[in-house]
Amino acid sequence: MAKKQKSFFEKLAEKNDKHLERTKPKIIKKRNTKAYVILGLLGVVVATSIAVPVTVNTVKVNYTPALSDSDKVLEFVKPDDSKTPINVEDILGKLEANKNTNSENTEKIYKEAIFYLYEQEVKASKEFQRLWNESLYAGDTERTDIALKSLDEVRKEQENKIKDLKRQIQAGYGFDNWEKQFNSVITSEEYGNATSEQEAVNYLIIKAIEKDALRKFTIESSINSYFKSQNDVNRVAMRDIYYVDENNNNVVDETTGKPKIMFHKGEKVFPQFIEGKNYFIDKNSNKITLLKSSSFVTENWDTILDYFKEFDKLNKNYVVSTFTIPGVLENSVTGSFKVDKQQYLQFLINSLINDELIPNYTLIQKFDKLEYYLLENNLISNSAKSNYENYLKLLSIDDSEVKNNLGSLGVQNYLTLAKNKDMAYALSTMTEIFENKDSKLPSVNLNTLFEFKFAEKTELRIENLKNEIKELKESEEYKNGSREEKNIIKNKIIDKASEIISIMEGEITSMSDLEFNQQINELYNKVLSISINNKNFYSIVYSIEGMDNAKLIPTSKGLTIFKFDEVTDYDHLMKLVKYDLNAVANDKTPYFNSLNIINSELENKNIVLNKMLEDNNFKEYLKLDKRLSSNNTQFTDEDIKNTLVSNNILINGDKQAEVINIYSKVNDWIKELVNKGSVYNISLVNGKVYIDYDKTSDKPNLSEKEFGEILYHQLNDYLNVDKGENK
């Protein structure tokens, strides 16, 4: 009897079971082994359970009753061969308990971090304001709007807000009935679902100070910076500037007995600025571009560079752009495509470039990668950028927002593409999963899509006009004539080129839909269809002849040319960041959108907390009896270690949740592909979906693993999720 083959779920659970035997956490002593297994396998259980319904619409499925609380789900084998069974109740109970404990501890320490960081920013902002006012230029006035409000001031403001709220409710509901209404209001989201008046105040304080507290985790741009020009960067002391204490009294130098000098008259008061490191001068506009955090604490200015390095290390990033051409596959059985006549005509039309007739469709493959148009500051690339911009607006059928943004989707990675764009976009960055050593993705020649045949009479008229243009270009007046004579010839060339356009437009417009569609379907299927046993198959994605780092993706809008160039290293990433910062400083478009993407990563509370728990000064602060917050919880070294481990679990859990969310989306997408029955790259065998590397082969050429399993591992790899053994 043949041995039963293990499913993807069983194999994945088994791998994680073995992995957890070897990597049992050693810091948290209060939790038992079973709890760790549950935590570690939670993502796997959820993720793999999603994979099961892939073929639900295509094969017969037997109903499986829900498990009871006592049913065993997994069994953990310890190094001493003793066994620990895990049932449904264990998973649900431990998960809920762990969620509550982790959530409570991490939230408490995160709030402590906000108070701690804000106090640092308050002190530094006062010093910043003092130095600013001690280095004024002629005609400048002192500023009093830089220094942040003290915690006491913020606390008083928020307490007054709650008092005002209380008075309003008392006035409206009377002294006998106001309390119930007041409690109802403060338990709303606006007040953080507070259970008491003090909790509501604390919530409002955090909301008021959080943005400024996190300045060290924010990229400074010209929009939110005090440093707008070289003058600001190079501010010098108007007079000797002395160190002062908390009460603004001069600090005395013990060796001299005199006030201790911080800066002598004429010295730069912000010596931290180094051209080429944290600020750059635009040679054209003479404006400055900053590369620093927005913290008032000067020691924190360069910490943002460390975050860039981590972002580069943790994500496989690409510069992505799109250019969509007409053609939507409406029916894969009949091979019918929907193509708008006017949109298609724009590609057939010839452009007159240097008095040469060039079909517009041939220009597509000549367009360069986005970085060429943006990072190469020379006349050639600037002219090419303008040219690309014009043709993008003329030819592309992408949304105006994309076309007006130079076709750029900015810096993206697999996660952002899978979450926010088309699933096929994400897969285009890792098309190696559709290929093996013998078979590659189907490749297309885009020019063939536009080999449209006009009526014989029309073709003859067009050919005659082209010959006339050629004769005009070879004329003596054009080659050696005066400027006036050349202009006359050029105008004749333009007139004849315009006549060709009119002829093409006239015939396309007058054609019946049946005639037009018949020829379109022949052309598009010639390029995109792979015919096997008289049935049309279409690839999820195609390689494009003559275009590196680009794929053709059939979408619901058209055929998208998807360009992606990998951000190869930290220096490469920094070029994109500097471009965007400079663009913002000069009121231009930050085409790479790198600032928003990186800032969004730094807004993650768990990432912030992880950074803070690496700070020894903050860890010592947590152990103090009295702290800046009103929280009286005592934190020990063990509490801090436990929170760090728990927080790392939560960070990894967030990543696993991303995998689950994306995998769920992938799962639905795979079902759609299977149900179409015309996808070249996959095959359904015994109710399971596999990658089919070459349907034209006489022999089966399938992947060893299921499509879903391959994608699951790829997702984990791309998101750097702690997933156990290597696949």
C-alpha positions in Angstrom: 0.0 0.0 0.0 1.4 3.4 -1.0 2.5 5.7 1.8 0.1 8.6 2.2 1.7 11.8 1.0 1.8 14.6 3.6 0.0 17.7 2.8 1.5 21.2 2.7 -0.1 21.9 6.1 1.3 18.8 7.7 4.8 19.3 6.4 4.9 23.0 7.4 3.6 22.3 10.9 6.2 19.5 11.2 9.0 21.8 10.2 8.0 24.4 12.7 7.6 21.8 15.4 11.2 20.7 14.8 12.5 24.3 14.6 10.8 25.2 18.0 12.5 22.2 19.7 15.9 23.7 18.8 15.1 27.4 19.4 13.1 27.5 22.6 13.2 31.0 24.1 15.3 31.2 27.2 14.4 34.6 28.6 10.8 34.5 29.6 10.7 31.9 32.4 7.1 32.4 33.5 5.6 30.8 30.4 5.7 27.1 29.8 6.9 25.3 26.7 3.4 24.7 25.4 2.7 28.5 25.3 5.8 29.0 23.1 4.7 26.3 20.7 1.3 27.9 20.4 2.8 31.3 19.8 5.4 30.1 17.3 2.9 28.0 15.3 0.0 30.4 15.4 1.0 32.1 12.1 1.6 28.7 10.5 -1.8 27.4 11.6 -3.6 30.4 10.3 -1.6 30.8 7.1 -1.7 27.1 6.1 -5.4 26.8 6.8 -6.0 29.5 4.2 -4.3 27.3 1.6 -6.9 24.5 1.9 -9.8 26.1 -0.1 -7.8 26.9 -3.2 -9.7 24.3 -5.3 -13.0 24.6 -3.6 -14.8 25.8 -6.8 -13.2 23.2 -9.1 -13.1 19.9 -7.3 -15.4 18.0 -5.0 -14.8 18.9 -1.3 -16.1 16.9 1.6 -17.3 18.9 4.7 -15.1 18.6 7.8 -16.8 19.3 11.1 -15.3 22.0 13.3 -12.9 20.8 16.0 -14.0 20.7 19.6 -12.0 22.3 22.4 -10.5 19.0 23.4 -9.3 17.9 20.0 -5.6 17.6 19.7 -4.1 19.9 17.0 -0.3 19.3 17.5 2.1 17.4 19.6 5.4 18.9 20.8 8.2 16.3 21.3 10.9 17.6 23.7 14.6 16.6 23.5 14.0 14.0 26.3 11.3 12.4 24.0 8.5 13.4 26.4 5.4 14.7 24.6 3.2 17.7 25.2 -0.2 17.6 23.4 -1.8 20.9 22.2 -5.5 21.1 21.8 -7.8 23.7 20.4 -8.6 25.1 23.9 -4.8 25.5 24.5 -4.4 27.6 21.4 -7.4 29.8 21.9 -6.7 30.3 25.7 -3.0 30.8 25.5 -3.4 33.1 22.5 -5.9 35.3 24.3 -3.8 35.4 27.5 -0.6 36.2 25.7 -2.3 38.8 23.6 -3.6 40.6 26.7 -0.2 40.4 28.5 1.9 41.4 25.6 -0.5 44.2 24.6 -0.6 45.6 28.1 3.2 45.5 28.7 4.2 46.8 25.3 1.6 49.6 25.5 2.7 50.7 28.9 6.4 50.9 28.0 5.6 52.5 24.6 3.8 55.3 26.5 6.8 55.6 28.8 9.0 56.0 25.7 6.8 58.8 24.4 7.1 60.7 27.7 10.8 60.1 27.8 11.4 61.1 24.2 9.2 64.2 24.5 11.0 65.5 27.6 14.3 65.2 25.6 12.8 67.1 22.7 11.4 69.8 25.1 14.8 70.5 26.6 16.5 70.4 23.2 13.9 72.7 21.6 14.5 75.4 24.2 18.2 75.2 23.6 17.6 75.2 19.8 15.4 78.4 20.2 18.1 80.1 22.3 20.8 79.3 19.8 18.6 80.5 16.9 17.9 83.8 18.6 21.6 84.2 19.5 22.5 84.0 15.8 20.0 86.3 14.1 20.8 88.0 10.9 20.3 91.8 10.4 16.5 92.5 10.2 15.5 89.2 11.8 13.3 89.1 14.9 13.5 86.7 17.8 11.4 83.6 17.7 9.3 82.3 20.5 7.4 79.6 18.6 10.2 77.0 18.4 10.4 75.7 22.0 7.9 72.9 22.7 5.4 73.1 25.6 6.6 71.5 28.8 4.9 68.3 29.9 3.3 70.2 32.8 1.8 72.7 30.3 0.5 69.9 28.1 -0.9 68.0 31.1 -2.7 71.2 32.3 -4.2 71.8 28.9 -5.6 68.3 28.6 -6.9 68.3 32.2 -8.7 71.6 31.4 -10.2 70.0 28.3 -11.7 67.2 30.4 -12.9 69.8 33.0 -14.6 71.8 30.2 -16.2 68.6 28.8 -17.5 67.8 32.3 -18.9 71.3 32.7 -20.6 71.2 29.3 -22.3 67.9 30.1 -23.3 69.0 33.6 -24.9 72.1 32.0 -26.8 69.9 29.5 -27.8 67.0 31.7 -28.0 68.5 35.2 -26.0 67.5 38.3 -28.1 64.4 38.9 -27.7 62.8 35.4 -24.4 64.1 34.0 -22.0 61.4 35.3 -23.5 58.6 33.3 -23.3 60.7 30.1 -19.7 61.8 30.9 -18.6 58.2 31.4 -20.2 57.3 28.1 -18.3 60.1 26.3 -14.9 59.3 27.7 -15.2 55.6 26.8 -15.4 56.6 23.1 -12.5 56.3 20.7 -12.0 60.1 20.9 -10.8 59.6 24.5 -9.0 56.3 24.0 -11.9 54.2 25.3 -10.9 55.4 28.8 -12.4 53.8 31.9 -11.7 56.8 34.1 -11.2 60.6 33.9 -7.4 60.1 34.5 -7.2 57.6 31.7 -8.8 60.1 29.4 -6.4 62.8 30.4 -3.4 60.5 29.9 -4.7 59.5 26.5 -5.1 63.1 25.4 -1.5 63.9 26.6 -0.1 61.0 24.6 -2.0 62.2 21.5 -0.8 65.8 22.0 2.9 64.9 22.4 3.4 61.8 20.3 4.3 63.4 17.0 7.0 65.6 18.6 8.2 62.8 20.8 8.9 60.7 17.7 11.0 63.4 15.9 14.1 61.2 15.9 12.2 58.6 13.9 11.0 61.1 11.3 12.9 62.3 8.1 13.2 66.1 8.0 12.2 67.8 4.8 12.2 71.4 3.7 8.4 71.5 4.5 8.8 70.9 8.2 12.3 72.3 8.7 13.6 75.5 10.2 16.6 75.3 7.9 15.4 76.6 4.6 18.7 78.1 3.2 22.5 78.0 3.4 22.2 81.1 5.7 20.1 79.0 8.2 22.6 76.1 8.1 25.6 78.5 8.6 24.2 80.7 11.4 26.9 82.2 13.6 26.9 83.6 17.1 26.3 87.3 17.3 28.2 87.4 20.6 29.8 84.8 22.9 27.2 82.2 23.9 27.4 80.6 27.3 26.2 77.3 28.7 23.2 77.7 30.9 21.5 75.5 33.5 17.8 74.5 33.7 17.0 78.0 35.2 18.8 79.8 32.4 21.7 80.8 34.6 25.2 80.7 33.2 27.2 77.6 34.0 30.6 78.5 35.7 33.8 76.9 34.4 35.4 75.4 37.5 38.9 75.9 36.2 38.5 79.6 35.4 35.7 80.7 37.6 34.1 82.4 34.7 31.0 81.6 32.6 31.6 78.6 30.4 31.6 79.5 26.7 29.7 77.3 24.3 30.4 79.3 21.1 32.6 82.3 20.6 31.3 85.3 18.6 31.4 84.4 14.9 31.4 80.6 15.3 28.7 78.4 13.8 26.0 77.5 16.3 25.0 74.4 14.4 28.4 72.8 13.7 26.7 69.4 13.3 26.0 70.4 9.7 28.5 68.9 7.3 28.0 69.5 3.6 27.8 66.2 1.6 26.7 64.3 4.7 23.6 65.8 6.2 22.9 68.6 3.8 23.5 69.2 0.1 23.4 72.3 -2.1 21.5 72.2 -5.4 23.8 73.7 -8.0 20.9 75.0 -10.1 18.7 76.5 -7.5 21.3 77.0 -4.7 18.7 75.6 -2.3 19.6 73.1 0.3 18.5 69.5 0.8 18.7 68.1 4.4 19.4 64.5 5.3 18.7 64.3 9.0 16.0 63.4 11.5 13.7 66.2 12.6 14.8 65.9 16.2 15.8 68.9 18.2 18.4 66.7 19.8 21.4 67.2 17.6 22.9 63.8 18.6 19.8 62.2 17.0 20.2 63.9 13.6 22.2 61.1 12.0 20.2 58.2 13.6 17.9 58.3 10.6 20.7 57.0 8.4 20.7 53.8 10.5 17.0 53.4 9.7 17.8 53.7 6.0 20.3 51.0 6.3 17.9 48.7 8.0 15.2 49.5 5.5 17.6 48.5 2.7 18.6 45.4 4.5 15.1 44.2 5.4 13.3 44.9 2.1 14.0 43.9 -1.5 13.1 47.2 -3.0 12.5 48.2 -6.6 11.9 51.4 -8.5 8.7 50.7 -10.3 7.0 52.4 -13.2 4.1 51.4 -15.6 3.1 52.1 -19.1 -0.2 50.5 -20.1 -1.2 49.9 -23.7 -4.7 49.0 -25.1 -5.9 45.4 -24.9 -8.1 43.6 -22.4 -8.7 39.9 -22.8 -12.5 39.6 -22.5 -13.0 36.0 -23.3 -10.1 33.5 -23.1 -12.2 30.7 -24.8 -12.9 32.8 -28.0 -9.7 34.8 -27.7 -11.5 38.1 -28.0 -9.8 41.3 -26.9 -11.3 44.7 -26.2 -9.3 47.5 -27.8 -10.5 51.1 -28.1 -10.1 52.4 -31.7 -8.8 55.8 -30.8 -6.4 54.6 -28.2 -5.0 52.0 -30.7 -4.8 54.6 -33.5 -2.4 56.7 -31.3 0.1 53.9 -31.5 -0.2 53.4 -35.3 0.4 57.1 -36.0 3.8 58.2 -37.0 5.7 60.9 -35.1 8.0 63.2 -37.1 11.3 63.1 -35.2 14.2 64.9 -36.9 12.1 64.9 -40.0 11.9 61.0 -39.9 8.6 59.2 -39.7 8.7 57.0 -36.6 5.7 54.8 -35.7 4.7 55.6 -32.2 4.5 52.0 -31.1 8.2 51.5 -31.8 9.1 54.2 -29.3 7.8 52.2 -26.3 10.7 49.9 -26.2 13.2 52.8 -26.5 12.1 54.4 -23.3 14.7 54.0 -20.5 14.3 53.2 -16.8 12.9 55.9 -14.6 16.2 56.7 -12.9 17.8 57.7 -16.2 15.3 60.5 -16.6 15.6 61.7 -13.0 19.1 61.1 -11.7 21.1 62.0 -14.8 21.4 65.8 -14.7 22.4 66.6 -18.3 20.7 68.1 -21.3 20.4 64.7 -23.0 18.5 63.1 -20.2 16.4 66.2 -19.5 15.3 66.3 -23.2 14.6 62.5 -23.0 12.5 63.0 -19.9 10.4 65.7 -21.6 10.0 63.4 -24.6 9.0 60.5 -22.4 6.6 62.6 -20.4 4.8 63.8 -23.6 4.5 60.3 -25.1 3.4 58.9 -21.8 0.5 61.3 -21.6 -0.3 60.7 -25.3 -0.1 56.9 -25.5 -0.5 55.4 -22.0 -4.0 54.4 -20.9 -3.0 54.4 -17.2 -4.8 56.7 -14.8 -4.0 60.4 -15.1 -2.4 60.3 -11.6 0.1 57.7 -12.8 0.7 59.3 -16.2 1.3 62.8 -14.6 3.8 61.1 -12.2 6.0 60.0 -15.1 4.4 56.5 -14.8 6.2 56.1 -11.5 4.8 54.0 -8.6 7.9 54.9 -6.6 10.0 52.7 -4.5 8.1 49.5 -3.9 8.7 46.0 -2.5 6.9 42.7 -2.8 4.8 43.6 0.3 3.6 47.0 -0.9 2.9 45.7 -4.4 0.9 42.7 -3.2 -1.0 44.9 -0.7 -1.8 47.9 -2.8 -1.5 46.9 -6.4 -2.2 44.0 -8.7 -1.0 40.5 -7.5 0.6 40.0 -10.9 2.7 43.1 -10.3 4.2 41.5 -7.2 4.8 38.2 -9.0 6.5 40.0 -11.8 9.4 40.9 -9.5 10.0 37.2 -8.9 9.1 35.5 -12.1 11.8 32.9 -11.5 9.1 30.9 -9.8 7.5 30.4 -13.2 10.7 29.2 -14.8 13.1 26.2 -14.5 16.4 25.4 -16.2 14.7 24.2 -19.4 11.7 26.5 -19.7 11.3 30.3 -19.5 8.4 32.7 -19.5 6.7 33.2 -22.9 8.3 36.2 -24.6 6.5 38.8 -26.8 7.4 41.3 -29.5 5.3 44.4 -28.8 5.7 45.7 -32.3 3.7 42.7 -33.7 0.6 44.0 -31.8 0.5 47.0 -34.2 1.1 45.3 -37.5 -2.3 46.5 -38.5 -3.3 46.1 -42.2 -5.2 48.8 -43.9 -7.1 48.4 -47.2 -4.8 47.8 -50.1 -5.7 51.2 -51.6 -5.0 52.9 -48.3 -1.7 51.2 -47.8 -0.7 52.4 -51.3 -1.6 56.0 -50.5 0.4 55.9 -47.3 3.4 54.4 -49.0 3.3 57.1 -51.8 3.2 59.9 -49.2 6.2 58.3 -47.4 8.1 58.2 -50.6 7.3 61.9 -51.3 8.6 62.8 -47.8 11.8 60.8 -48.6 12.2 62.7 -51.9 11.7 66.0 -50.1 14.5 65.1 -47.6 16.8 64.2 -50.4 16.1 67.5 -52.3 18.9 70.1 -52.7 16.9 72.7 -50.9 16.6 70.6 -47.8 20.2 69.5 -47.8 22.0 72.7 -48.8 19.4 75.4 -49.1 19.0 78.6 -47.0 17.2 78.5 -43.7 14.0 79.8 -45.4 14.2 77.1 -48.1 14.7 74.4 -45.5 11.7 75.6 -43.5 9.5 75.5 -46.6 10.6 71.9 -47.2 10.0 71.0 -43.6 6.5 72.4 -43.7 5.8 70.3 -46.7 7.0 67.2 -44.8 4.8 68.1 -41.9 1.8 68.5 -44.2 2.3 65.1 -45.8 2.9 63.5 -42.4 -0.4 65.0 -41.2 -2.1 63.7 -44.3 -0.9 60.2 -43.4 -2.4 60.5 -40.0 -5.7 61.7 -41.5 -5.8 58.7 -43.8 -5.2 56.3 -41.0 -7.7 57.9 -38.8 -10.3 58.0 -41.5 -10.1 54.3 -42.3 -10.0 53.2 -38.6 -13.0 55.3 -37.8 -15.0 54.1 -40.7 -14.3 50.4 -40.1 -17.1 48.4 -38.5 -16.5 47.1 -35.0 -16.6 43.5 -36.5 -13.9 44.3 -39.0 -11.7 46.1 -36.5 -12.1 43.5 -33.8 -11.4 40.6 -36.1 -8.0 42.0 -37.1 -7.2 43.0 -33.5 -8.0 39.5 -32.2 -5.7 38.0 -34.8 -2.9 40.3 -34.0 -3.2 40.0 -30.2 -3.6 36.3 -30.2 -0.6 35.9 -32.5 1.5 37.7 -29.8 -0.1 36.6 -26.5 -1.8 33.2 -27.1 -0.1 29.9 -26.7 -2.3 27.4 -28.7 -2.3 23.8 -27.4 -4.7 21.2 -28.9 -6.7 24.0 -30.5 -7.2 25.8 -27.1 -5.8 29.3 -26.3 -3.7 29.7 -23.2 -2.4 33.0 -21.8 0.5 33.6 -19.4 0.1 35.4 -16.1 3.1 37.6 -17.1 5.3 37.8 -20.2 8.9 38.7 -20.9 9.3 41.5 -23.4 11.8 41.2 -26.2 14.4 44.0 -26.1 13.4 45.2 -22.6 15.3 44.2 -19.5 13.8 44.3 -16.1 10.3 44.7 -17.6 7.4 42.4 -17.9 4.0 42.6 -19.8 1.1 41.9 -17.5 -2.5 41.5 -18.8 -4.8 43.4 -16.5 -8.4 44.6 -16.4 -7.3 47.9 -17.8 -5.0 46.8 -20.6 -1.5 45.3 -21.2 0.7 46.9 -18.6 4.5 47.2 -19.3 5.7 46.8 -15.7 9.3 48.1 -15.2 11.2 47.3 -12.1 14.8 48.1 -11.3 16.2 46.7 -8.0 17.5 49.1 -5.5 20.8 47.2 -5.2 22.3 48.6 -2.0 22.3 51.3 0.6 24.1 53.9 -1.6 21.5 53.3 -4.4 18.7 53.8 -1.9 20.3 57.1 -0.7 20.4 58.4 -4.2 16.6 58.0 -4.4 16.1 59.5 -1.0 18.3 62.5 -1.8 16.5 63.1 -5.1 13.1 63.1 -3.3 14.4 65.4 -0.6 15.8 67.8 -3.2 12.6 67.7 -5.2 10.5 68.6 -2.1 13.0 71.5 -1.3 12.6 72.8 -4.9 8.8 72.4 -5.0 9.0 69.5 -7.5 7.6 66.0 -7.6 9.4 63.4 -5.4 8.9 60.7 -8.0 10.4 57.9 -6.0 8.1 58.5 -3.0 10.9 57.1 -0.8 10.2 59.4 2.1 6.6 58.3 2.6 7.5 54.6 2.3 10.4 54.8 4.9 8.5 57.1 7.3 5.5 54.7 7.2 7.8 51.9 8.4 9.1 54.1 11.3 5.5 54.8 12.4 5.1 51.2 13.6 4.9 51.4 17.4 6.6 48.0 17.9 9.6 49.2 15.7 9.9 52.3 17.8 9.6 50.4 21.0 12.3 47.9 19.8 14.7 50.8 19.2 14.0 52.3 22.6 14.6 49.0 24.3 18.1 48.9 22.8 18.8 52.2 24.5 20.5 51.6 27.9 19.6 55.1 29.2 16.0 54.4 28.6 16.1 51.0 30.2 17.6 52.6 33.3 14.9 55.3 33.3 12.2 52.5 33.2 13.5 51.2 36.5 13.1 54.5 38.4 10.5 54.8 41.1 9.2 58.1 39.7 8.9 58.8 36.0 7.4 61.4 33.8 4.1 59.6 33.3 1.5 59.0 36.0 2.0 55.2 35.7 3.3 53.7 38.9 4.2 50.3 37.5 7.6 49.1 38.6 9.7 47.7 35.8 12.6 45.3 36.5 15.3 44.0 34.3 13.3 40.9 33.8 10.2 42.9 32.8 12.3 44.8 30.2 13.8 41.6 28.8 10.4 39.9 28.7 8.9 43.0 26.9 11.8 43.0 24.4 11.2 39.3 23.6 7.4 39.8 23.5 7.8 42.9 21.3 10.0 40.9 18.9 7.3 38.2 18.8 4.7 40.9 18.0 6.9 42.4 15.2 7.3 39.0 13.7 3.6 38.4 14.3 2.9 41.6 12.3 5.0 40.3 9.5 3.2 36.9 9.7 -0.1 38.7 9.6 1.0 40.4 6.5 1.9 37.1 5.0 -1.5 35.8 6.0 -3.4 38.8 4.5 -1.4 38.6 1.3 -1.7 34.9 1.1 -5.4 35.1 1.5 -5.4 37.5 -1.4 -3.1 35.2 -3.4 -5.4 32.3 -2.6 -8.5 34.0 -4.0 -6.4 35.0 -7.0 -5.2 31.4 -7.6 -8.8 30.3 -7.5 -9.7 32.8 -10.2 -6.9 31.6 -12.3 -7.9 27.9 -11.9 -11.5 28.7 -12.8 -10.5 30.5 -16.0 -9.0 27.3 -17.2 -6.8 29.1 -19.7 -3.8 30.1 -17.7 -0.6 28.9 -19.3 1.5 28.8 -16.1 -0.5 26.6 -13.8 -2.2 23.2 -13.9 -4.8 21.5 -11.7 -3.8 17.9 -10.9 -5.7 15.7 -8.5 -7.3 18.8 -6.9 -4.0 20.6 -6.4 -2.6 23.6 -8.2 1.0 23.3 -9.6 3.2 25.6 -11.6 3.3 24.3 -15.2 6.6 25.4 -16.7 5.8 24.3 -20.3 2.3 23.2 -21.3 3.5 22.6 -24.9 5.7 19.8 -23.7 4.6 16.2 -24.4 5.7 15.3 -20.9 4.5 16.8 -17.6 6.6 19.7 -16.6 5.2 20.6 -13.2 6.7 22.1 -10.0 7.5 19.6 -7.3 5.5 21.7 -4.8 2.1 23.2 -5.0 1.8 26.8 -6.3 0.4 27.9 -2.9 3.3 26.4 -1.0 5.9 28.0 -3.3 4.2 31.4 -2.9 3.9 31.0 0.9 7.7 30.4 1.2 8.4 33.3 -1.2 6.3 35.6 0.9 8.1 34.6 4.0 11.5 35.1 2.3 10.6 38.5 1.0 9.2 39.7 4.3 12.1 38.1 6.4 9.6 36.3 8.6 11.1 33.9 11.2 9.6 30.8 9.7 11.6 27.8 10.9 13.7 25.6 8.7 14.7 26.5 5.3 12.3 25.1 2.7 
